[in-house]
Amino acid sequence: MFWEKVLASGVLLLGCSSALWRYRTSTKNYVIFNTRTTIYLEYDGNDFIEWVTPSICPVKNKSAPYTEMFCTSQGIHSIKPKIKNKPPNAEERHLFVDRSTDCFLWYFLASHVKGKPYQNIQVWVYDPENASPAELAGRASNPSVTSKSLSMQFLSMGQEPYFLSTVSHDVYHSHITNEEGIWESQIPLIKTNLFMVIKGNSVALQDCFISDYIFLFSHISLTFSQSSEYVKMTAAQENTILFDWPPCFPSTIATVSHWETLFTKDAFNTSHKIRIPPNILTDEERQNILQVCIIEEGIVVLIAGSIYLRTENDFIKLDEEYGIPPNVTGIKTRTYCWPEYTPKDGEELSQIVVWTKEEVLLGYSNQEFLLLVTLEELLEIINMRNVILELFCIHFVTYTSDPTGVALLLTYERSSSLNMLFLVFYDEDTLEWHLQDFIFIFPQGKKLTALFMYSALPNFVIWDDEQVYYSYQNFSYNGYLETSTGSHNLAALTNSTIHQVFMDYYGNGVIKMYNNKMLYFKIEITRVTQLHQWAKKSDNTLLLINPTGELFLANIKHGKAEFSEYPLMLELYSSTYEEHTSCPYMLFESSMILRNIYLDKRKQLTFWVQVIYRENNGVYPIVEIYGPNILKEKRYGDYEIASGICTKNMTVTFYQDIDYEGIENYYNIQDENMGHVMIQLRPSHFSKTCLLSNKAIHVFVGCFAERHLKVRGYSNTECHYTNNSYVIEKKYLSGNQPKDMYVNYSVSQYGCPLKVPMTEKFQPVLLLYDAGKLVEEVEANFVLWEIFGRNDFGYELSMSEAGCVNEAQSWQSMISKNKDLPIEEVWGPHNYRHCFSFSIGKPGDLLKPYEIFNLTNKNKIVWKNHHVGLYVFQAKIIDPNYSFCNLTVTFAVETFGILPETNPLLVLFFMIILLFFVIICLIVSYFRYLKFFRKFLYEPSLESKRKKKQKQ
């Protein structure tokens, strides 16, 4: 049965206490919603008569509340149920059915690789209209017969899926496994692989392609101990659901409801109850959780002014021992994920903010909490000195869209009925405070919450239980979000109060009320649209956003959570259909990607943007910059029109053109041109129904903390020994040392020495790395020195051979000018001057050695004395226009192949002695041989002759 498939796919069928209707597809999501899709219609209620649909969307059984519909033509189709005692147009939806060429999907299966920080990913192709119930439910471990056959057909046509990180744009290729129809790949568990896309070759089967599949790569390792003696933690009100998730792992969620505290690492596909040991909290305390947050160490809860941490194996109170005062009024974690951001000083950013009415603290890893500011200090910083301290308090604290930004909302008791709100920003990187040009008047007794949007200019919303206040374009446009009637009381429109406000990375916002009615708004749009009812009013739901831009509702009741996907854009198109709202452009596309950009000297940022629209709409791209004025900009655009369709293309380049060479105040000017800039790209005008209207990136101009140097061919691990001791004779040391130097060489500190024959010259080649990624071979000028003071090496080039017209800088000249500085600071980019101009430097002896290296001048190290030695060098880039970083690298060179040479006079003396000894030996051997000859040859012959004569 078709409905058995739907039930197997995890469809949540609600009860019948209130009537509403929905639609589903065979899969859990609405990625494919076209003329090939079977649409399942559902009606919950006892007053159903029949379905009213257009003729091109036949229904299998019109009188059945649960049935199937097929729309054979592309377009917007109006569908509604006919209900007893209801007006004819009640609950009408206008569904947009596309004629897409995407018919198939990738099935995704992940498992951890034992003992390695990798996940093993298996994928295959499946047809959502002909898949097995296990595949539709997301519980399949192997492809069905149909899916296996489909995958093998695509394989035979050259299909090769790969995995793309949407943050770093790294690509991971797959290979076919021994099991037919399955591709496999191993992907490292790193934060930049948070959002992954499965892509494939453009291969079609029966004019149908495979749709790209976006999935969330979560690798939170938190697990919590359980015991039958543990007791539960809950919220006081039945309709209250407290929630939090880490911004880099949005499928990891903690919720606190009236029934239970739940924790999930897979967006409620599975969930676990979080309970605590007994006798730590009273019954009243553990049944009155006020707020919940997730940090690296576990789950933090706020209870009656105190905060507690549920770790994997314990439940502890974070009190004065951890630096946290009593009477805490709020806790908050980060809103957006920054997987590639590294502070310029290398220190970590905070992961949670804790505040009272008079103090703010930042929390870091390992349960470290530091006081950020007190209310009295803050008023002094923002020049509010002559005020009554008791009339001020810290109302709310949150993180901004800046990775280093913290926003404080200060309230001032203006009168007995009104409060005034001030906004103060703090930068964790620069440690600076800024009072913003923003004031908001609101009634006393209202509890405000704020949420910053992902944008370059400060854009945010502030809300209480009834209305939402917005501030757009750096506080230029302010006001209340309004309904179609002009009212800003959203509670009156929905007959409920505000439960949640959500924003995604692209400016889409949803306001969910306690009765599960939802309102849609968009960044820089001030009018909300009420969406169709999707869940029953009595359900306790939590609205979550997945990486594909789709929402899903988690229904939490009686300690369990069930979820169902929510098609936001389809519901938005339907809800705005009668408003005749249309997007003013057909396509708005750019090469800007959602990641942090680091700009060093010599580098530039270039991206393109294209907007396609119908004639007379007049859309154009807008590029906005927020931050210090440290980047220059150049643009190139072109325009064309054909058949009433206009296309505008624009290429934008941000760069710096400052020449740091030869300036006296090098470090001051360098600091003035470093900073953090946000760049936002958006169309000149847009509407609610536009898919993508806002893109923002963070550009950090300065030194990337993980940028470093390596020497080509150098290794830190491939050694046959760990430590080595050797002696440097005093005659090979600089400075007329009185005795030899004993050196203990540590491989862990200096790495493995490069082996270089003594007869060969050595040219060091530097490599620039960002973290573990090779950037380039360094072509800039650098110098090097032996850290223990050896001087038994030289340079191949002279100043004249290097092309100098004046005498070049050298270690001798630089040390003489900077006698009080350590050798590391004697020569650098701040005082480097080249020798290739008559106007720079002074004439001198150009036959002196040229002591500066780069990749193109081919200068090399020459070993002065042919003997075995170990040299530990430190290289430093001195080109002032190369990098904001102070780039140095230490490496060692071990020379081999030649024994120590001997005094030639001594050799000659020993050769003469040896020759004399040989001559003596020859003379002695001659006379001994002559004696032997006479005795054994000549004398016996004479004796025999004498005997013969005697016989005769």
Stockholm file with secondary structure:
# STOCKHOLM 1.0

chainA/1-952         MFWEKVLASGVLLLGCSSALWRYRTSTKNYVIFNTRTTIYLEYDGNDFIEWVTPSICPVKNKSAPYTEMFCTSQGIHSIKPKIKNKPPNAEERHLFVDRSTDCFLWYFLASHVKGKPYQNIQVWVYDPENASPAELAGRASNPSVTSKSLSMQFLSMGQEPYFLSTVSHDVYHSHITNEEGIWESQIPLIKTNLFMVIKGNSVALQDCFISDYIFLFSHISLTFSQSSEYVKMTAAQENTILFDWPPCFPSTIATVSHWETLFTKDAFNTSHKIRIPPNILTDEERQNILQVCIIEEGIVVLIAGSIYLRTENDFIKLDEEYGIPPNVTGIKTRTYCWPEYTPKDGEELSQIVVWTKEEVLLGYSNQEFLLLVTLEELLEIINMRNVILELFCIHFVTYTSDPTGVALLLTYERSSSLNMLFLVFYDEDTLEWHLQDFIFIFPQGKKLTALFMYSALPNFVIWDDEQVYYSYQNFSYNGYLETSTGSHNLAALTNSTIHQVFMDYYGNGVIKMYNNKMLYFKIEITRVTQLHQWAKKSDNTLLLINPTGELFLANIKHGKAEFSEYPLMLELYSSTYEEHTSCPYMLFESSMILRNIYLDKRKQLTFWVQVIYRENNGVYPIVEIYGPNILKEKRYGDYEIASGICTKNMTVTFYQDIDYEGIENYYNIQDENMGHVMIQLRPSHFSKTCLLSNKAIHVFVGCFAERHLKVRGYSNTECHYTNNSYVIEKKYLSGNQPKDMYVNYSVSQYGCPLKVPMTEKFQPVLLLYDAGKLVEEVEANFVLWEIFGRNDFGYELSMSEAGCVNEAQSWQSMISKNKDLPIEEVWGPHNYRHCFSFSIGKPGDLLKPYEIFNLTNKNKIVWKNHHVGLYVFQAKIIDPNYSFCNLTVTFAVETFGILPETNPLLVLFFMIILLFFVIICLIVSYFRYLKFFRKFLYEPSLESKRKKKQKQ
#=GR chainA/1-952 SS CHHHHHHHTTCCCCCSSSCEEEEECSSSSCSCCBTTCEEEEEEESSCEEEEECCTTSCBSCTTCSEEEEECCSCEEEEEEEEETTSCTTTTCEEEEEBCCSEEEEEEEEEEECTTSSEEEEEEEEECTTSCCHHHHHTCCSSCCHHHHHHHHHHHHTTCCCEEEETTTCCEEECEECSSTTCEEEEEECCGGGSEEEEECCSCCBTTBEECCEEEECCCCCCCCCCCTTCEECCCSSTTCCEEECCTTCTTCEEEECSSCEEEESSTTSSCEECEECTTSSCHHHHTCCCEEEEETTEEEEEETTEEEEECSSCEEEECGGGTCCSSCCEEEECSSCCTTCCCTTSCCCCSEEEECSSEEEEEEGGGEEEEEEEHHHHHHHTTCCSSCGGGEEEEEEEECSSTTEEEEEEEEECSSSEEEEEEEEEETTTCCEEEEEEEEEEETTCCCEEEECSSSSCCEEEECSSCEEEEETTTTEEEECBCTTSCCCHHHHHTSCEEEEEECTTSEEEEEETTSCEEEEETTCCBCEECCCCSCTTCCEEEEECTTSCEEEEEEETTEEEEEEECHHHHHHHHTGGGTCCCSCSEEEESCCSSEEEECTTCCEEEEEEEEEETTCCCCEEEEEESCSCCEEEEEEEEEEETTEEEEEEEEEEECCCCCTTCSSHHHHHHHTCEEEEEEEEESSCCTTCSCCCEEEEEEESCCTTEEEEETTCBSSCCSCSEEEEEECGGGBTTCCSSCEEEEEEHHHHCBCEEEETTSCBCCCEEEEETTEEEEECCSCEEEEETTCBCCEEESCBHHHHTCSSCCCCHHHHHHHCTTSCHHHHSSTTTCCCSSSTTSSCCCCTTSBCCCBCTTTCCCEEESSCSCEEEEEEEEECCTTTCSSCCEEEEEEEEESCCCCCCHHHHHHHHHHHHHHHHHHHHHHHHHHHHHHIIIIIHHHHHHHHHHHHHC
#=GC SS_cons         CHHHHHHHTTCCCCCSSSCEEEEECSSSSCSCCBTTCEEEEEEESSCEEEEECCTTSCBSCTTCSEEEEECCSCEEEEEEEEETTSCTTTTCEEEEEBCCSEEEEEEEEEEECTTSSEEEEEEEEECTTSCCHHHHHTCCSSCCHHHHHHHHHHHHTTCCCEEEETTTCCEEECEECSSTTCEEEEEECCGGGSEEEEECCSCCBTTBEECCEEEECCCCCCCCCCCTTCEECCCSSTTCCEEECCTTCTTCEEEECSSCEEEESSTTSSCEECEECTTSSCHHHHTCCCEEEEETTEEEEEETTEEEEECSSCEEEECGGGTCCSSCCEEEECSSCCTTCCCTTSCCCCSEEEECSSEEEEEEGGGEEEEEEEHHHHHHHTTCCSSCGGGEEEEEEEECSSTTEEEEEEEEECSSSEEEEEEEEEETTTCCEEEEEEEEEEETTCCCEEEECSSSSCCEEEECSSCEEEEETTTTEEEECBCTTSCCCHHHHHTSCEEEEEECTTSEEEEEETTSCEEEEETTCCBCEECCCCSCTTCCEEEEECTTSCEEEEEEETTEEEEEEECHHHHHHHHTGGGTCCCSCSEEEESCCSSEEEECTTCCEEEEEEEEEETTCCCCEEEEEESCSCCEEEEEEEEEEETTEEEEEEEEEEECCCCCTTCSSHHHHHHHTCEEEEEEEEESSCCTTCSCCCEEEEEEESCCTTEEEEETTCBSSCCSCSEEEEEECGGGBTTCCSSCEEEEEEHHHHCBCEEEETTSCBCCCEEEEETTEEEEECCSCEEEEETTCBCCEEESCBHHHHTCSSCCCCHHHHHHHCTTSCHHHHSSTTTCCCSSSTTSSCCCCTTSBCCCBCTTTCCCEEESSCSCEEEEEEEEECCTTTCSSCCEEEEEEEEESCCCCCCHHHHHHHHHHHHHHHHHHHHHHHHHHHHHHIIIIIHHHHHHHHHHHHHC
//
